[in-house]
Amino acid sequence: MSEPRWLDEEEMAAWLPLIRLVYLLPQTLDRQLRAEAGVSHAYYQVLAVLSAAPGGELTMGELARRTVTSPSRLSHAVGSLEQRGWVERHPDADDRRVQHAALTDAGRAELTRVAPTHVAHVRQRVFDRLTADQVTQLRDIATHLVTGLDE
């Protein structure tokens, strides 16, 4: 067995803050959304992804893929959102095994209410701290690193 290629000092100096960011940013956004809007970041993501979809609707499988959520966790989230009247589920017209999730008018209204708070926090925590060049670099690096991770 060959010796692993350990991270050098420069790589470690990049890696450790990245790991902290990966853990802390979602927790921070979740805490802020819960405190100020009464909704979790995961639920917000479901509403936001549905609102961006044509007709405000996706199959549960596609919604799970786009929210990077397991089918069982998504099913629980959508069930909670259904109870609040923000999302509805219905079977596919051609394949009854396939379920669709659709954003309701009440869900769209909730997203409209919550989005300004969320965007303000994202801006405060991320984009206001970066130059325009750093935003471009962040986009390029994140896009490059995420490619292939969801396969």
C-alpha positions in Angstrom: 0.0 0.0 0.0 1.4 3.4 -1.0 1.8 6.3 1.4 -1.1 8.7 1.2 -0.5 12.1 -0.4 -0.9 14.3 2.7 -2.1 17.9 2.4 0.7 20.4 2.5 0.7 23.5 4.6 -1.0 25.7 2.0 -3.7 23.0 1.2 -4.4 22.5 4.9 -4.7 26.3 5.3 -7.4 26.2 2.6 -9.1 23.0 3.8 -9.7 23.8 7.4 -11.7 27.0 6.8 -13.6 25.3 4.0 -14.7 22.6 6.4 -15.8 25.1 9.0 -17.7 27.0 6.3 -19.5 23.9 5.1 -20.7 23.2 8.6 -21.3 26.7 10.0 -23.0 28.5 7.1 -26.0 26.2 6.8 -26.4 26.1 10.7 -26.2 29.9 10.8 -28.8 30.4 8.0 -31.1 27.8 9.6 -30.9 29.4 13.0 -31.6 32.9 11.5 -34.5 31.6 9.4 -36.1 29.8 12.3 -35.7 32.8 14.7 -37.0 35.4 12.3 -39.3 33.6 10.0 -40.3 30.4 11.8 -39.2 28.1 9.0 -36.1 25.9 8.6 -33.5 26.3 5.9 -34.4 22.9 4.5 -38.1 23.9 4.2 -37.1 27.2 2.7 -35.0 25.4 0.1 -38.0 23.2 -0.9 -40.2 26.3 -1.3 -37.5 28.2 -3.2 -36.8 25.3 -5.6 -40.4 24.7 -6.3 -41.0 28.4 -6.9 -38.2 28.4 -9.6 -39.7 25.3 -11.3 -42.0 25.6 -14.3 -45.6 25.8 -12.9 -44.1 25.6 -9.3 -44.1 21.8 -9.5 -41.6 19.0 -9.7 -41.6 15.2 -9.2 -40.5 14.2 -5.7 -37.4 12.6 -7.2 -36.3 15.7 -9.0 -37.1 17.8 -6.0 -34.9 15.5 -3.9 -32.1 15.8 -6.4 -32.3 19.6 -6.6 -32.4 20.1 -2.8 -29.7 17.4 -2.2 -32.0 15.6 0.1 -32.7 11.9 0.6 -36.2 10.8 -0.5 -37.3 9.9 3.0 -36.1 13.3 4.5 -37.8 15.1 1.6 -41.0 13.2 2.1 -41.1 14.3 5.8 -40.4 17.9 4.8 -43.0 18.0 2.1 -45.5 16.4 4.6 -44.8 19.2 7.1 -45.2 21.8 4.3 -48.5 20.1 3.2 -49.8 20.4 6.8 -49.0 24.2 6.7 -50.8 24.4 3.3 -47.7 25.5 1.4 -47.2 22.4 -0.8 -49.6 19.8 -2.3 -48.7 16.4 -3.5 -50.4 14.5 -6.3 -49.7 11.4 -8.4 -48.4 11.8 -11.9 -51.1 11.5 -14.6 -49.3 8.9 -16.6 -47.5 7.0 -13.8 -49.3 6.7 -10.5 -46.1 5.6 -8.8 -44.5 9.0 -9.4 -45.5 11.8 -7.0 -45.4 15.5 -7.7 -45.0 18.3 -5.2 -46.5 21.6 -6.1 -46.2 25.0 -4.5 -49.5 26.4 -3.4 -50.5 30.1 -3.4 -50.1 30.1 0.4 -46.6 28.6 -0.1 -45.6 31.2 -2.6 -46.9 33.9 -0.2 -44.8 32.4 2.6 -41.7 32.3 0.4 -42.4 36.0 -0.5 -42.6 36.9 3.2 -39.5 34.9 4.2 -37.2 35.5 1.2 -36.1 39.1 2.1 -34.9 38.0 5.5 -33.0 35.0 4.0 -31.4 37.1 1.2 -30.4 39.8 3.7 -28.6 37.1 5.8 -27.0 35.5 2.8 -25.8 38.9 1.7 -24.5 39.8 5.2 -22.8 36.5 5.8 -21.3 35.9 2.4 -21.5 38.4 -0.4 -21.0 41.7 1.5 -17.7 40.3 2.7 -16.4 39.6 -0.8 -15.2 41.8 -3.7 -16.7 41.3 -7.1 -13.6 39.4 -8.2 -13.9 37.1 -5.1 -17.6 36.4 -5.9 -16.5 35.3 -9.4 -13.8 33.2 -8.0 -16.2 31.6 -5.5 -18.6 30.8 -8.2 -15.9 29.2 -10.4 -14.4 27.2 -7.6 -17.7 26.0 -6.1 -18.9 25.0 -9.6 -15.7 23.2 -10.3 -15.7 21.3 -6.9 -19.4 20.4 -7.0 -19.1 18.8 -10.5 -19.1 15.1 -10.0 -20.0 15.1 -6.3 -23.7 14.3 -6.9 -23.0 11.3 -9.2 
